[in-house]
Amino acid sequence: MAAHSKLCVRIGTDCSGTDAPLVALRLTRFVVSGHLRMVHVWSCDCDKEAQKYIFRNEKPLHFFENVVTRQHSQLPRVDCYIAGFPCQPFSQAGLRQGFLDDRCVVYGAIVKTLRDARPRSFILENVAALIHHDEGRSLQRVLDDCEAAGCHVAWRVYTALAFGLPQLRSRVYFMGIRVDEGFMPKLPRPPSLAPPPLSSFLEDVKRAKECDPMSEEDGWAGQEAPYMPEEASQARR
C-alpha cells in the first residue's frame, strides 16, 4: 500500500509509565506491514523516571505531568485513548478502599477525559479484583461512568499466562467506542497458548542449567490459569 494511503491512528495515553501499549501496537501486523501509521499525540505521568523513559523512547507530540489538573476539554482529539487507573484501591494486596481511596482522583480525571476530550475509542485497565470489589458495585460504577461519557463499553479479564507468558497476572480490560461511531466494542477471547518454561526467560537460569546437568530439563512449565467468568465478554449498550 502506498504511503499516502496508510490509515493513521492518533493515540493518547495517561498513567503512561513505559507506554507499553504503544510498544505492543508497533508489533501488530497492521503496523509491521505498513498498512497502519501511529501518531503518538500525548502521554501523561507524574513519575520522573517514567518521564525520562518517555522522552527518550516515545517522544509524544504533547506531554502532561498531572492528569488531574490539566484542561481535559483542550486535549487534542485522538482515535484511541489508553489508560490504567490506580490499582491499589482494588487490589487484594491493599486496603481495598475502592473509590474512597484518595488515589481514585486519577480515575475521576480519566472519566473527565472520556467526557470532555471525546476520544473515538478507549482501553482502560486495572486489576481483576476490581470486578468483585464491593460486591460488584465498583465494576458497575466503571460501566456506568463510561456510558455516561457517551460510550458503549465491553469488558473482559485476561491473564498473561493465556498469552504464553510464565506469569499469573490477571487484569480486567474495558474497551469503549463512542456511541456516535455506530458500532459496539467486542473484546476477543484470549488464546490458549502453552506457557514456555520460566527458565527460558531468565538468563541466570539458562547459564545455571548449562553448568549443572542435574537441573530440570525444562524448568517450570507454568500453572493453569484461574477460572474467569464468561460474562466478562458482555458488551454494554
C-alpha positions as CSV (number, residue, x, y, z in Angstrom):
1,M,0.0,0.0,0.0
2,A,1.3,3.4,-0.9
3,A,2.5,5.6,2.0
4,H,-0.1,8.3,1.3
5,S,-3.0,5.7,1.6
6,K,-2.0,4.4,5.1
7,L,-4.5,4.5,7.8
8,C,-3.5,6.9,10.6
9,V,-4.4,6.3,14.2
10,R,-3.9,9.1,16.8
11,I,-3.2,7.7,20.3
12,G,-3.2,9.4,23.7
13,T,-2.1,7.7,27.0
14,D,-2.5,8.5,30.6
15,C,-0.6,7.0,33.6
16,S,1.7,6.2,30.8
17,G,4.6,4.6,32.6
18,T,6.7,3.0,29.9
19,D,3.9,3.4,27.3
20,A,3.9,-0.4,26.9
21,P,0.6,-0.3,24.8
22,L,2.5,1.6,22.1
23,V,5.3,-1.0,22.1
24,A,2.6,-3.7,21.7
25,L,0.8,-1.8,18.9
26,R,4.1,-1.5,16.9
27,L,4.3,-5.3,16.8
28,T,0.9,-5.8,15.3
29,R,0.7,-7.0,11.7
30,F,-1.1,-3.8,10.6
31,V,1.8,-1.6,11.7
32,V,4.6,-4.0,10.7
33,S,3.1,-4.4,7.2
34,G,2.9,-0.7,6.8
35,H,-0.9,-0.5,6.5
36,L,-1.3,1.5,9.7
37,R,0.6,4.5,10.9
38,M,0.6,5.5,14.6
39,V,0.7,9.1,15.8
40,H,1.6,9.4,19.5
41,V,-0.4,12.5,20.4
42,W,0.1,12.7,24.2
43,S,1.4,11.0,27.3
44,C,1.0,11.8,30.9
45,D,2.8,10.6,34.0
46,C,3.9,12.3,37.2
47,D,6.8,9.9,37.9
48,K,10.1,11.5,37.0
49,E,11.7,8.2,35.9
50,A,8.8,7.4,33.7
51,Q,9.1,10.8,32.2
52,K,12.7,10.2,31.4
53,Y,11.9,6.9,29.7
54,I,9.0,8.5,27.6
55,F,11.1,11.5,26.5
56,R,14.0,9.1,25.5
57,N,11.9,6.5,23.7
58,E,8.5,7.7,22.7
59,K,8.6,11.5,22.1
60,P,4.8,12.3,22.1
61,L,3.6,15.5,20.5
62,H,2.3,16.7,23.9
63,F,3.2,15.7,27.5
64,F,1.3,16.4,30.7
65,E,2.7,15.9,34.2
66,N,-0.6,15.9,36.0
67,V,-3.7,14.1,34.7
68,V,-5.9,15.8,37.4
69,T,-5.1,19.5,36.9
70,R,-4.9,19.7,33.1
71,Q,-7.7,21.1,31.0
72,H,-9.3,18.0,29.6
73,S,-11.5,19.8,27.1
74,Q,-8.4,21.3,25.5
75,L,-6.7,17.9,24.9
76,P,-6.1,17.1,21.2
77,R,-8.6,14.7,19.7
78,V,-7.4,11.1,19.5
79,D,-8.8,8.0,17.9
80,C,-7.7,5.8,20.8
81,Y,-7.2,6.7,24.4
82,I,-5.4,4.2,26.7
83,A,-5.1,4.5,30.5
84,G,-4.6,2.3,33.6
85,F,-6.0,4.0,36.7
86,P,-4.5,3.2,40.1
87,C,-5.0,-0.5,41.1
88,Q,-4.1,-0.2,44.8
89,P,-7.6,0.8,45.9
90,F,-9.0,-2.5,44.5
91,S,-6.0,-4.9,44.8
92,Q,-6.2,-7.8,47.2
93,A,-2.8,-6.7,48.4
94,G,-4.1,-3.3,49.6
95,L,-6.7,-1.9,51.9
96,R,-9.3,-2.2,49.2
97,Q,-10.9,1.2,49.9
98,G,-12.1,1.4,46.4
99,F,-13.3,4.8,45.2
100,L,-13.0,6.2,48.7
101,D,-9.2,5.9,48.3
102,D,-7.6,9.3,47.6
103,R,-5.7,7.9,44.6
104,C,-9.0,7.4,42.8
105,V,-9.0,11.1,42.0
106,V,-7.0,9.9,39.0
107,Y,-9.9,7.7,37.9
108,G,-12.1,10.8,38.1
109,A,-9.7,12.6,35.8
110,I,-9.8,9.7,33.3
111,V,-13.6,9.8,33.2
112,K,-13.5,13.6,32.5
113,T,-11.1,12.9,29.7
114,L,-13.6,10.5,28.2
115,R,-16.4,13.0,28.6
116,D,-14.6,16.2,27.6
117,A,-11.8,15.2,25.1
118,R,-14.2,12.7,23.4
119,P,-11.8,10.1,22.1
120,R,-13.3,7.9,19.4
121,S,-12.4,4.7,21.4
122,F,-10.6,3.8,24.6
123,I,-9.0,1.0,26.6
124,L,-8.8,1.1,30.4
125,E,-7.0,-1.4,32.6
126,N,-7.0,-2.4,36.2
127,V,-6.5,-5.5,38.5
128,A,-9.0,-8.3,38.0
129,A,-10.1,-8.0,41.7
130,L,-12.0,-4.8,40.7
131,I,-14.8,-6.9,39.2
132,H,-15.7,-8.4,42.6
133,H,-14.9,-5.4,44.7
134,D,-17.7,-4.0,46.9
135,E,-19.9,-6.9,45.7
136,G,-19.7,-5.8,42.1
137,R,-20.6,-2.1,42.7
138,S,-17.2,-0.9,41.6
139,L,-17.4,-2.7,38.3
140,Q,-20.9,-1.3,37.8
141,R,-19.6,2.3,38.5
142,V,-17.0,2.0,35.8
143,L,-19.5,0.8,33.3
144,D,-22.0,3.5,34.2
145,D,-19.4,6.2,34.1
146,C,-18.2,5.1,30.6
147,E,-21.8,5.0,29.3
148,A,-22.5,8.5,30.9
149,A,-19.4,9.8,28.9
150,G,-21.2,8.7,25.7
151,C,-19.6,5.3,25.0
152,H,-20.6,1.7,24.5
153,V,-18.4,-0.4,26.7
154,A,-17.3,-4.1,27.0
155,W,-15.0,-5.8,29.5
156,R,-13.0,-9.0,29.8
157,V,-10.4,-10.4,32.2
158,Y,-7.2,-11.6,30.6
159,T,-4.3,-13.4,32.3
160,A,-0.7,-13.2,30.9
161,L,-0.5,-17.0,31.2
162,A,-3.0,-17.4,28.3
163,F,-0.7,-15.4,26.0
164,G,2.2,-17.8,26.6
165,L,3.9,-15.9,29.4
166,P,5.0,-17.7,32.6
167,Q,3.2,-15.3,34.9
168,L,-0.1,-15.5,36.7
169,R,-1.1,-11.9,36.2
170,S,-4.8,-11.2,35.6
171,R,-6.1,-7.9,34.6
172,V,-9.5,-6.5,33.6
173,Y,-9.7,-4.5,30.4
174,F,-12.5,-2.1,29.4
175,M,-12.9,-1.3,25.7
176,G,-15.2,1.5,24.7
177,I,-16.4,3.1,21.5
178,R,-18.3,6.4,21.2
179,V,-22.0,5.9,20.6
180,D,-21.9,8.1,17.5
181,E,-19.3,5.8,15.9
182,G,-22.2,3.4,15.2
183,F,-20.9,0.0,16.4
184,M,-20.3,-2.0,19.5
185,P,-16.9,-2.9,21.1
186,K,-16.0,-6.6,21.2
187,L,-13.1,-8.0,23.2
188,P,-11.7,-11.2,21.7
189,R,-11.4,-14.4,23.7
190,P,-7.8,-15.0,24.9
191,P,-5.7,-17.5,23.1
192,S,-4.8,-20.8,24.8
193,L,-1.0,-20.8,24.4
194,A,1.1,-23.3,26.4
195,P,3.3,-21.2,28.7
196,P,7.0,-21.6,27.9
197,P,9.4,-22.7,30.8
198,L,10.2,-19.8,33.1
199,S,13.8,-20.7,32.7
200,S,13.6,-19.6,29.0
201,F,13.1,-16.0,30.3
202,L,15.8,-16.0,32.9
203,E,19.4,-15.7,31.7
204,D,20.8,-16.7,35.1
205,V,18.8,-19.9,35.0
206,K,20.0,-20.6,31.4
207,R,23.6,-20.3,32.5
208,A,23.0,-22.4,35.6
209,K,21.4,-25.2,33.6
210,E,24.4,-25.2,31.2
211,C,26.7,-25.6,34.2
212,D,24.5,-28.0,36.3
213,P,23.5,-31.2,34.4
214,M,21.3,-32.1,37.4
215,S,19.0,-29.2,36.9
216,E,15.5,-29.8,35.5
217,E,15.4,-30.1,31.8
218,D,12.5,-27.8,31.1
219,G,12.2,-25.7,34.2
220,W,8.8,-24.5,35.4
221,A,6.1,-25.5,32.9
222,G,3.5,-23.0,34.1
223,Q,0.3,-23.2,36.1
224,E,-3.3,-23.4,34.9
225,A,-4.9,-20.0,34.7
226,P,-7.7,-19.3,37.2
227,Y,-11.3,-19.5,36.1
228,M,-12.7,-16.3,34.8
229,P,-16.5,-15.8,34.2
230,E,-17.8,-15.9,30.7
231,E,-19.9,-12.8,31.3
232,A,-16.7,-10.8,31.0
233,S,-17.3,-10.7,27.3
234,Q,-20.6,-9.0,27.5
235,A,-20.9,-5.5,25.9
236,R,-23.0,-2.7,27.4
237,R,-25.3,-0.8,25.2
